Amino acid sequence: MLRISRHSPTHSRRTPPRTLAAAAALLCLAFTCAALPHSGAAAAEPRTADDTQPTAPLTPQVPAGVTAGVAVFDRQTGTFTEQLNASATFRSASVVKLLLALDFLWNRSPADIPDADRARLDAMLRSSQDSAANHYWSTYGGPAIADRMITRLGLVDTAPPPAGYEGYWGYTGISARDTVKIYRHLLETAPGDVRDFIMQRLRQSTRCASDSFDQHFGIAAAFNRPWAVKQGWSAFSTKGACGPGSSTSARTQAGSTAPATGAAGVDLSRPALHTTGTVGTGDRSIVAVLTLHADGTPYGKAYTDLGRLTRTLNVPGGTAPTGTWYGTWGSDVAVRNDPALGDNLLTRLPAGVEVLVGCQKRGQAVSVPPYTNDWWAYLPQYGGYVTNIYISHPDNQLPDVPLCPQQQ
């Protein structure tokens, strides 16, 4: 059911009468029923890339309500450019898949592994497939994997899952500085074929993860390529909506009976969202941003907050994409190949997420009563368009966004 509520801006197009709910419901067939905007939606004032990428911030800017551990290491100078709670231990979520891959390949050449393992590693590293991680965790010793890699890499903050939860690989504790150490081993110490095998797959990270969550947040959104990422997320109650198909159930790795904390006080319950990887030519900078969010935080808000934090970091070799950041409203908002409705769906946005708008153009008029708008925003990081109706701004045409070239 489409529920209509009032939106904080005073512009007339943002105060829908309840009597139009039935008409709006008809358009839900095209947009998978997004709720109309309401007070407090993720509608920050639009900010340009220059506004959100200070040249040398004094410290990472952590949004309210977010707990963060941050480390940025410049491999060219051999120094950290950012450290904030770098030794604090977070549950790893899918970041531990780096250790699973390294453990499996420790005494193996990628050229000699069976095709089945090649397929599993592809899916685990590129699309964060949990079933592949389950296979390696259960087959090669579970917590013993964490113990082996702690010794091999000299990790100081990493710990296996707590007693009673040995089967939960995502409960492995990890810190930002240990994450940097993992990447440094991969890039500087691991055999060349292992390095190339893993890093190639991290560079080929798919926007949509295997569980239909959009995983191109943080590093992948804050910087132009080249980058390579391994992301992590856990305990979000929403469903993944990424991709042209239907949504799938949210990951349930944490389980409903998870304790509040594990060994060494690691939080096992609050929603976790992590972005890790490398940025710049030659993998110049290693970036690790681990975050926890308040209970009940929607995925789109956590995605947005992590993005804002990441864009404040001093990351040598990184360049910010061109465009203006805007909030969006509604759920399952469609990103389309062309500025028109039809059989042209590319993917769907996380509800309420902030997006980078590169340009805008007129296209098919869309009606979500009481709104009608023929302007569409081009999202360069998605390679597609969303109707401006779902951009959190009171005007049909965004005032600070250029027109798209004719050929785009």
C-alpha positions in Angstrom: 0.0 0.0 0.0 1.2 3.5 -0.8 1.2 5.7 2.2 1.2 9.5 1.6 2.6 11.8 4.2 3.8 15.4 4.3 7.3 16.5 3.3 9.2 19.3 5.1 9.7 21.6 2.1 7.0 24.2 1.7 6.9 24.0 -2.1 3.4 23.0 -3.3 4.6 19.9 -5.2 5.8 18.4 -1.9 2.4 18.5 0.0 0.4 15.6 -1.5 -3.3 15.3 -0.6 -4.3 11.9 0.8 -7.1 11.6 -1.7 -4.6 11.0 -4.5 -3.2 7.8 -3.0 -5.2 5.6 -5.3 -3.9 7.3 -8.4 -0.3 7.1 -7.0 -0.8 3.4 -6.4 -1.2 2.8 -10.2 2.2 4.2 -10.8 3.7 1.8 -8.3 3.4 -0.9 -11.0 6.2 1.0 -12.8 8.3 1.9 -9.8 7.7 -0.9 -7.4 5.7 1.2 -5.0 8.0 3.8 -3.5 6.5 5.8 -0.6 6.1 9.5 -1.2 8.6 11.8 0.6 8.2 12.5 4.3 9.8 14.8 6.9 13.3 13.7 7.6 13.9 11.8 4.4 17.6 11.4 3.4 17.4 14.8 1.7 20.5 16.7 2.6 21.3 19.9 0.8 23.0 19.1 -2.5 26.7 19.2 -2.2 29.3 19.2 -5.0 32.2 16.8 -5.2 34.5 19.7 -4.3 32.5 20.3 -1.1 32.8 16.7 0.0 36.4 16.0 -0.8 38.6 18.4 1.3 42.2 18.5 0.2 43.6 17.7 3.7 41.0 17.3 6.4 42.2 17.5 10.0 40.4 14.3 10.8 37.8 12.0 9.2 34.3 13.5 9.5 32.2 10.8 11.1 28.4 11.3 10.8 26.4 11.4 14.0 25.4 8.0 15.3 28.2 6.2 13.5 31.0 4.3 15.2 34.0 4.1 12.9 37.5 2.7 12.7 39.6 4.2 9.9 43.0 3.7 8.4 44.5 5.0 5.1 48.0 3.9 4.2 50.0 5.6 1.4 52.2 2.9 -0.1 54.3 5.4 -2.0 55.5 7.2 1.2 55.0 4.3 3.6 52.9 6.4 6.0 49.4 6.5 7.3 47.5 9.6 6.1 44.5 8.8 8.3 44.0 6.9 11.5 40.9 7.0 13.7 40.2 4.2 16.2 42.4 2.2 13.9 43.0 -0.6 16.5 39.3 -0.9 17.4 37.9 -4.3 16.6 34.7 -4.7 14.6 33.0 -7.9 13.4 34.4 -8.4 10.0 31.2 -9.4 8.1 32.4 -10.3 4.5 35.8 -8.6 4.8 37.0 -11.9 6.3 36.6 -13.4 2.8 40.0 -12.0 2.1 41.5 -14.3 4.8 39.5 -17.2 3.5 40.9 -16.7 0.0 44.5 -16.2 1.2 44.3 -19.3 3.5 43.1 -21.5 0.6 45.8 -20.2 -1.7 48.6 -20.2 0.9 50.3 -23.3 -0.5 48.5 -23.4 -3.9 49.0 -21.7 -7.2 45.8 -20.3 -8.7 46.8 -22.1 -12.0 46.4 -25.4 -10.2 43.1 -25.1 -8.4 40.1 -27.0 -9.6 37.5 -25.3 -11.7 34.9 -25.5 -8.9 37.2 -23.6 -6.5 37.9 -21.0 -9.2 34.2 -20.4 -9.6 33.7 -20.2 -5.8 36.5 -17.7 -5.4 35.3 -15.6 -8.3 31.8 -15.4 -6.7 33.1 -14.8 -3.2 35.6 -12.1 -4.1 33.6 -10.3 -6.9 30.0 -10.7 -5.6 30.6 -11.5 -1.9 28.8 -14.9 -2.2 28.1 -16.3 1.2 27.7 -19.9 0.1 31.3 -19.9 -1.1 32.5 -18.5 2.2 30.4 -21.2 4.0 32.2 -23.8 1.9 35.8 -22.7 2.8 34.9 -22.0 6.4 33.4 -25.4 7.0 35.9 -27.4 4.9 39.2 -25.9 6.2 38.7 -25.5 9.9 36.4 -22.6 10.6 38.1 -20.6 13.5 41.4 -22.3 12.7 41.5 -20.3 9.5 41.5 -17.1 11.5 44.1 -18.5 13.9 46.4 -19.5 11.0 46.1 -16.1 9.3 46.7 -14.2 12.5 50.0 -16.0 12.9 51.0 -15.9 9.2 50.4 -12.1 8.8 51.2 -11.0 12.3 47.7 -9.6 12.9 47.3 -8.0 16.4 43.6 -7.2 16.6 42.0 -10.0 14.7 40.2 -12.8 16.6 38.1 -15.8 15.6 34.4 -15.8 16.4 33.4 -16.2 20.1 32.6 -19.5 21.8 29.3 -20.8 20.7 29.4 -19.0 17.4 32.3 -20.8 15.7 30.2 -21.3 12.6 29.7 -17.6 12.0 32.7 -16.5 9.9 31.3 -12.9 9.8 31.8 -12.7 13.6 35.6 -12.8 13.1 36.9 -9.7 14.8 39.1 -7.3 12.7 40.4 -3.8 12.9 41.2 -1.1 10.3 44.9 -1.4 10.9 44.9 -5.2 10.6 42.9 -4.8 7.3 45.7 -2.5 6.0 48.2 -5.2 7.0 46.2 -7.9 5.1 46.3 -5.7 1.9 50.0 -5.0 2.4 50.7 -8.7 2.6 48.6 -9.3 -0.5 50.3 -6.5 -2.5 53.9 -6.7 -1.2 54.5 -10.2 0.1 52.2 -12.8 -1.4 53.3 -14.7 -4.5 52.7 -12.7 -7.7 50.1 -15.1 -9.1 48.1 -15.1 -5.8 48.3 -11.3 -5.7 47.1 -10.9 -9.3 44.4 -13.5 -8.9 42.8 -11.9 -5.8 43.3 -8.2 -6.8 41.9 -8.8 -10.3 38.7 -10.1 -8.8 38.5 -7.2 -6.3 38.9 -4.8 -9.3 36.0 -6.6 -11.0 33.6 -6.1 -8.0 30.0 -6.3 -9.2 27.6 -3.6 -8.3 25.0 -6.1 -7.2 26.2 -8.7 -4.6 25.0 -12.2 -4.7 22.4 -11.4 -2.1 21.1 -8.4 -4.2 22.6 -5.7 -2.0 24.2 -2.8 -3.8 27.9 -3.1 -2.8 29.4 -0.1 -4.6 29.4 2.1 -1.6 32.3 3.8 0.2 35.5 3.5 -1.8 33.6 2.5 -5.0 31.4 5.6 -4.9 33.9 8.2 -3.5 36.7 7.7 -6.0 37.1 7.2 -9.7 38.8 4.0 -10.9 41.3 2.5 -10.6 40.1 0.9 -7.3 39.7 -2.5 -5.9 37.2 -3.3 -3.1 36.1 -6.0 -0.6 33.1 -4.7 1.2 31.1 -6.0 4.2 27.6 -5.6 5.6 25.6 -7.3 8.3 22.3 -7.1 10.3 20.3 -4.9 8.0 16.6 -5.8 8.2 15.8 -4.7 4.6 16.0 -6.8 1.5 18.5 -6.4 -1.3 16.9 -4.7 -4.3 20.0 -4.3 -6.6 19.6 -5.5 -10.2 16.8 -5.7 -12.7 15.2 -8.8 -11.0 13.2 -9.1 -7.9 14.5 -8.6 -4.4 15.9 -11.4 -2.3 15.8 -11.9 1.5 18.3 -10.0 3.6 21.3 -11.9 4.8 20.7 -13.6 8.1 24.3 -14.6 8.9 24.1 -12.8 12.3 21.1 -14.8 13.5 18.3 -13.7 15.8 20.0 -15.1 18.9 23.3 -13.4 18.4 24.9 -12.1 21.6 25.3 -8.3 22.0 29.1 -8.6 22.1 31.7 -11.3 21.4 35.3 -11.7 22.5 37.2 -8.5 23.4 33.9 -6.6 23.4 33.3 -6.9 19.6 29.8 -5.7 18.8 27.8 -8.5 17.1 24.4 -6.9 16.9 24.4 -3.4 15.5 24.2 -3.0 11.7 27.8 -3.1 10.2 28.9 -1.6 6.9 32.6 -1.7 5.9 34.5 -0.5 2.8 38.0 -1.8 2.3 40.4 -1.9 -0.7 42.9 0.1 -2.7 42.7 3.4 -4.6 44.8 4.9 -7.3 47.3 3.8 -10.0 49.5 1.0 -8.7 47.2 0.5 -5.7 48.8 3.5 -4.2 46.6 3.9 -1.1 45.1 1.2 1.1 41.8 2.3 2.6 39.9 0.6 5.5 36.7 2.1 6.9 34.8 -0.1 9.3 31.5 1.2 10.7 28.6 0.4 13.1 25.2 2.1 12.9 22.4 2.5 15.3 19.9 -0.3 15.6 17.3 -0.1 12.9 19.3 2.1 10.6 18.1 1.5 7.0 20.7 0.2 4.5 20.4 3.4 2.4 21.2 5.7 5.3 24.2 3.6 6.4 25.3 3.6 2.7 25.0 7.4 2.6 26.8 8.0 6.0 29.7 5.7 5.0 30.0 7.5 1.7 30.1 10.9 3.4 32.8 9.7 5.8 34.9 8.2 3.0 34.7 11.3 0.9 36.4 13.3 3.7 39.5 11.1 3.8 42.9 12.1 2.6 43.6 9.3 0.1 46.7 9.9 -2.0 46.2 8.9 -5.6 42.4 9.1 -5.3 40.3 11.4 -7.5 36.7 12.4 -6.8 34.1 11.9 -9.5 32.5 14.9 -11.0 28.9 15.7 -10.1 26.6 16.8 -7.3 25.4 14.6 -4.5 21.7 14.5 -3.8 19.4 12.6 -1.5 16.6 10.4 -2.8 13.3 9.3 -1.4 11.2 6.2 -1.9 12.1 2.5 -2.0 13.1 0.4 -5.0 13.5 3.5 -7.1 14.3 2.4 -10.7 17.5 3.3 -12.5 16.8 3.1 -16.3 18.9 2.9 -19.4 16.9 5.7 -21.0 15.0 8.7 -19.6 11.7 6.9 -20.0 9.5 4.1 -18.6 9.5 0.7 -20.2 11.6 -2.5 -20.5 14.9 -0.7 -19.7 15.5 -1.3 -16.0 19.2 -1.4 -15.0 18.9 -1.7 -11.2 17.1 -0.2 -8.2 18.5 2.1 -5.6 18.8 1.4 -1.9 15.9 3.2 -0.2 16.8 6.8 0.7 20.4 6.6 -0.6 22.5 9.6 -1.6 23.5 9.6 -5.3 25.9 11.5 -7.6 24.0 13.3 -10.3 26.2 14.1 -13.4 23.7 15.9 -15.6 20.0 16.0 -16.4 17.8 16.0 -19.5 14.1 16.0 -20.5 12.5 12.7 -21.3 9.2 10.9 -20.8 6.8 12.7 -18.4 6.3 10.7 -15.3 3.4 11.1 -12.8 3.5 10.1 -9.2 0.5 12.1 -8.0 0.6 14.9 -7.1 3.9 15.2 -9.0 4.4 15.2 -12.7 7.9 15.7 -14.1 9.6 15.2 -17.4 13.2 15.8 -16.1 15.5 12.9 -15.5 18.8 12.8 -13.6 21.8 10.9 -15.1 23.7 8.9 -12.5 27.2 8.3 -14.0 28.1 5.7 -11.4 25.1 3.6 -12.5 25.2 4.5 -16.2 21.4 5.3 -16.1 18.6 7.7 -15.3 16.1 8.2 -12.5 13.2 10.5 -12.8 13.8 13.8 -10.9 10.6 13.1 -8.9 12.7 10.9 -6.7 15.5 13.4 -6.2 15.1 15.3 -2.9 14.8 18.8 -4.3 11.6 20.9 -4.6 12.1 21.9 -8.2 11.5 19.8 -11.3 14.8 20.8 -12.9 17.8 20.7 -10.6 19.3 24.2 -10.5 22.9 23.3 -10.2 23.2 20.3 -12.5 24.2 20.8 -16.2 22.2 19.5 -19.2 23.3 16.2 -20.6 25.0 16.2 -23.9 22.7 15.3 -26.8 24.3 11.9 -27.4 24.0 10.8 -23.7 
